[in-house]
Amino acid sequence: MSIIPSFRRGSIFDPFSLDLWDSLKDFPFPSSSSLSTFPEVSLEKSTFLNTRIDWKETPEAHVFKADLPGLKKEEVKVEVADDRVLQISGERNVEKEDKNDKWHRVERSSGKFLRRFQLPENAKVDEIKAAMENGVLSVTVPKAKVKKPDVKAIEISG
């Protein structure tokens, strides 16, 4: 008997089971077969769902980093909305279709994306800086210094 458990494909215990891990399996993403079989399925209907953003906190700031390959800084918006909500949005346009082109595979995402983050109380929203370099957006939100409470000794009478 093996110490390593064996997993049946599709089992709830299989860490690589699509049934367990693939939460996007029912989304209507175009594929090479759907493009040729169903001409009414357009590339423009795909969605840019995979915008992953890292958020780290340093002693001085909150730093957000987003991989946005192929996007120009003019195609990305960084805003602070109601009550300290950092909002990062943008759009990746679909490549123009040529009637002579034959698509074999469509894997690159296109469309709009929007991510929101509630910033903590110590965020200096008036001093946020954003930069884009080599397809990576960096947003730095400085933190206000936390003032230590003044402690005053009180004499005890008695």
C-alpha positions in Angstrom: 0.0 0.0 0.0 1.3 3.4 -1.0 1.7 6.3 1.4 0.9 8.7 -1.4 -2.9 8.7 -2.1 -4.0 8.1 -5.6 -6.5 10.5 -7.1 -9.1 9.6 -9.6 -9.3 12.3 -12.3 -12.5 14.4 -11.7 -12.6 13.4 -8.0 -13.3 16.1 -5.4 -9.9 15.2 -3.9 -8.0 15.7 -7.1 -6.3 19.1 -6.8 -6.1 19.4 -10.6 -9.7 18.5 -11.2 -11.3 21.0 -13.6 -14.6 20.5 -11.8 -13.1 21.7 -8.6 -10.8 24.5 -9.7 -12.1 25.9 -13.0 -14.6 28.4 -12.0 -14.7 30.0 -15.4 -15.5 26.8 -17.4 -19.0 28.0 -18.2 -18.0 31.4 -19.6 -18.5 31.7 -23.4 -14.9 32.3 -24.4 -14.3 32.0 -28.1 -12.1 29.2 -29.3 -10.7 28.2 -32.7 -13.5 25.7 -33.1 -16.3 28.1 -32.0 -15.0 30.8 -34.4 -15.2 28.5 -37.4 -18.3 26.6 -36.4 -20.3 29.6 -35.1 -19.5 32.7 -37.2 -21.8 34.8 -35.1 -19.4 34.4 -32.1 -17.3 37.5 -32.3 -13.8 38.1 -30.9 -15.2 41.3 -29.4 -17.3 39.4 -26.9 -14.3 38.1 -25.0 -13.5 39.6 -21.6 -10.3 40.7 -20.0 -10.8 38.8 -16.8 -7.3 37.9 -15.8 -6.0 41.3 -14.5 -4.0 40.2 -11.5 -2.9 42.8 -9.0 -0.5 42.5 -6.1 -0.9 44.7 -3.0 2.0 45.0 -0.6 2.4 47.2 2.4 5.7 48.7 3.3 6.4 50.9 6.4 6.0 54.0 4.1 3.3 53.1 1.6 0.8 50.7 0.1 2.1 49.5 -3.3 -0.1 48.0 -6.0 1.4 46.3 -9.1 -0.6 45.1 -12.1 0.7 43.2 -15.1 -0.9 44.8 -18.2 1.1 43.6 -21.2 0.5 45.4 -24.4 -1.4 48.3 -22.9 -0.3 51.9 -23.1 -0.6 54.2 -20.1 -3.3 56.1 -22.1 -5.5 53.0 -22.0 -5.4 52.6 -18.2 -7.1 54.8 -15.6 -6.2 55.0 -11.9 -8.8 56.9 -9.8 -9.8 57.3 -6.2 -13.5 57.0 -5.8 -15.9 57.5 -2.9 -14.3 57.1 0.6 -10.8 55.9 -0.3 -11.6 53.3 -3.0 -8.7 52.9 -5.4 -10.0 52.0 -8.8 -7.8 50.6 -11.6 -9.5 50.2 -15.0 -8.8 50.0 -18.7 -9.4 48.3 -21.9 -7.5 46.2 -24.3 -8.9 46.5 -27.8 -9.5 43.5 -30.1 -7.2 43.1 -33.0 -8.8 44.1 -36.2 -10.3 41.2 -38.2 -9.4 40.8 -41.8 -11.7 38.6 -43.9 -8.6 36.9 -45.3 -7.3 35.9 -41.8 -8.0 32.4 -40.5 -7.8 32.2 -36.7 -6.4 29.0 -35.3 -6.4 29.9 -31.6 -7.6 32.9 -29.5 -6.1 33.0 -26.1 -5.2 36.6 -25.5 -7.9 38.4 -23.6 -9.5 41.6 -24.7 -12.2 43.9 -23.4 -12.6 46.0 -20.3 -11.3 45.4 -16.8 -12.0 47.1 -13.4 -10.5 46.4 -10.0 -11.3 48.2 -6.8 -9.5 48.3 -3.5 -10.7 49.8 -0.2 -7.7 51.8 1.1 -7.1 51.9 4.8 -7.5 55.0 7.0 -3.8 55.8 7.0 -3.7 56.2 3.1 -2.7 59.7 1.9 -5.1 59.7 -1.1 -3.9 63.2 -2.2 -0.4 61.9 -2.7 -1.0 58.8 -4.9 1.5 58.3 -7.7 1.2 55.9 -10.6 3.8 54.8 -13.2 3.8 52.3 -16.0 7.0 50.6 -17.2 7.4 47.6 -19.5 3.7 46.7 -19.2 3.7 46.8 -15.4 1.5 49.4 -13.6 2.8 50.5 -10.2 0.6 52.6 -7.9 2.1 53.9 -4.7 -0.2 55.2 -1.9 1.8 56.9 0.8 0.9 56.2 4.4 0.3 58.9 7.0 2.5 58.6 10.0 0.7 57.2 12.9 1.0 59.6 15.8 1.7 57.9 19.0 -0.7 59.1 21.7 0.8 61.5 24.2 1.0 59.9 27.7 0.6 62.2 30.6 1.2 60.9 34.1 -1.6 61.7 36.6 -0.6 62.1 40.2 -2.7 60.0 42.5 -3.9 61.7 45.7 -4.8 59.9 48.8 
